[in-house]
Amino acid sequence: MERRAEALGRRVEASRAGDAATRTRTTVVGELECERTARVGPRARSVRGVTTSGALIVTPVRLRGSSGGGWFGRRTRDAGASERVLLVRGWAPESWEDAKGGACAKTEGVTHVSEQKGTFTPENDAKSDRWFWLDAPAIAESRGLPRETPLIMATRRGGDDAQYPIAVSEEELMQFPVSPEKHMGYALTWFTLSAFTTALAVARIRKNVGHRF
């Protein structure tokens, strides 16, 4: 089982060097440690046509057949800690409550990497367990797991979004979100081009008017 986790870790490291096309499909089978769940947000999502505030649900999973492991708040690397993965189970509204204790899990997913912090995104606060952006090493460490604990994003097929957390669909996985920084860059580019075009037009008009008189 430890070899399985190490193999997942190698896949994640490989995906860090590439893009979305390098994500590796995998199956996670084990026990959800729901009491150690982290919520990353706020994240808004349209639910039945209504924009709803919620968060990504990230839960450690003890892979089937493993035992032991670190508990919440412990910084040491316990025996069996490497037999866990962090599973991004999906999105859930703020009012949603997780199951008490453990729960069995068997889900399809892909190896994933941490998000890049945006310019206007607040800093995460591990001590208060406030997570504004997905920082897998920091979340793992706050749960007493190694920082290199593999991160897996659960996926779903089709429009099956009736149950929370709502895992990312395969269609959504193929989308390439545009960060606020890129939006700003695009805006500045178009503004500069517009200003340049306007200046050329004004100069041309003045030149034509000068020739007439």
N, C-alpha and C positions, 0 to 999 in steps of 0.2 A: 504493500500500500504506500509505503514511503517512496518507493521508486515511481509510483504513479504521480504523486505530488511533485517530485523532482522533475519528471517528464513534462508536467504542466508548466512548471517554472521555466524550463528551457524554451517551451513554446511561447510563453509570454515575453521572455527576453528577445526571442527572434522577432516577434511582432513589434517590439519597441523600435526596431531598426527599419521598419517598413511602414506601410499605410494600412488602410482598412482591408485591402485585398489579401494581406498576409495573416489575417485572423484565422485561427485554427478551430474547427468545430470539435466539440467534446461533449461528453455526458457526465453529469455530476450525480452520484448516488451516495447518499449518506444521511446524516442527521443534522437538521438545522438547529443551531444554538441560538434560539430566538431571544433569550435574555441578553445577548451580546450584540444585538442588531444596532446598526448605526443608520441615522437618517441624514441624507445629503440634500439640502434645499435651502430656501424654498424653490420648488419647480412647479410651474403652472402647466396644466394640461386641459384640453377640452374634453369634458365628460358629458355626453349627450347634448352637445351644443353649448354647454356652459363652461366657461373658463374657471377652473378650480385649482386652488393652491395645494401643493402636496410636497412630496420628497421622494428621492430614490431610496429604496430599502436595501441595505447591504448587510448580509448576515454571514458569519462564519459557518462553514459546513464541515463537520467531522466525517471524513470519507468512510464508507462502509468497511468494517473490519479493523478500524484503528481504535486506539484506546488512549486514555490519558489526555494531556494537553494543558495549555495555560488557561487561566481563568481571567475574567475581566480585571484590568488594573495591574496585573502582574507583568513586570518588564523582563523577567527571565525567560529563557528558552526552555520550556518544559519538554520532557520526553513525550514524543507524539505530536508536538506542535506543528511539525512540518507535514503532518498527515491531514492538514486542514487547508481549505481554500476559502477565499472571500467570494461570496456569490451576490452579484447585483441582481436581486430578484425582480426588480421592476419599480414602477411608480405606484404610489398610494396617496390618497388624500390625507390631510392633517388629522381628520377625525378617525382614521383607520387604526385599529389596535391589533398588534401582533398576537400570535398564539402564546400561551403561557408555557414555559418549559421548552422541551424539545419537540421536534416534528420531523417525520421522515421526508426526504426530498429525493426526487428523481427528475431531472430536467435536462433538456438539451441547452447548449450554450456555446459561446465562443470565448477564446482567450481575449483578454482586454487589457488596456493600460489606463493609467491615471489621466485625469483631465489636466489641461494647462490652465492655471489660474488666470482669470481675466483681469484687466486693468482696474475695473470697478468692482471686482468681487472681494468681499471682506476676507480677512485671514481666518483660517480655521482655528478653532479653540478646542484642543484635545482635552484640556482639563475640565471644561464645561460640557464636553461632548457635543459641540456645535460644529457642524460640517457644512460649509457653503459650497465647496467644490470637492470632487472626488479625488482624494489623495490616498491611494491604496496603501502605500507603506506606512503612513501616519496612522490610518485607521487600524491596520493590522497591529502595529506596535501598541496602540491604546487598548487593544484587546488581549495583550499578552502574547501575540504571535510574532514570528519573525517578519521583518520589514519586507522580505522578498516573498512573502506568502502569495501564491498565484491569485490573480483576479479573474473571475469568470463572469460574463454577462449572460444571464438567462435569455433565451429567445423563444418566440412563439410563432406559429404559422397562421396566416389568415387573420380574421377579425375577432378572434376569441379574446375579448377584453372585458368579460363580464365579472371576472374575479380579481381581487386585489391580492398582492401587487400585480400590476399589469406589466408583463415582460415586454421587452422591445420586440417588435415584429421584424421579420426578415426584410420587409420593404423599408422600414425605418433605418435598419442597420446599413442599408446601401446608400442612405442619404449622407451628404457631407455638409454639416452645419457651418454657418458662417459666423465667426466670432465678432463681438462688438468692435474689436480693433480693426478687423478687415472691413466691416461696415464703414467705419470712420475713414479708412484709407480709400475706399471706393468713393465716398462722398467728397473727400478732398480732391481726388483725381478728377471727378466730373465737374466740381466747382472750378478747378484750375482751367480745365479745357473750355468750360463755358465762358470764363472771364477772358481767356485768350482769344476765343472766337469773336466775342463781343468787341474786344479792342481792335481786331482786324477789320470788323465790319464798320466801326466808327471811323477808323483811319481811311478806309476805302470811300466812305460817304463824303468825308471832308475833302478828300482829293478830288472827287468828281465835282463837288460844289465849287472848289477853287478853280477848276478848269473852265466852268461855265462863266465865271465872272472874271 
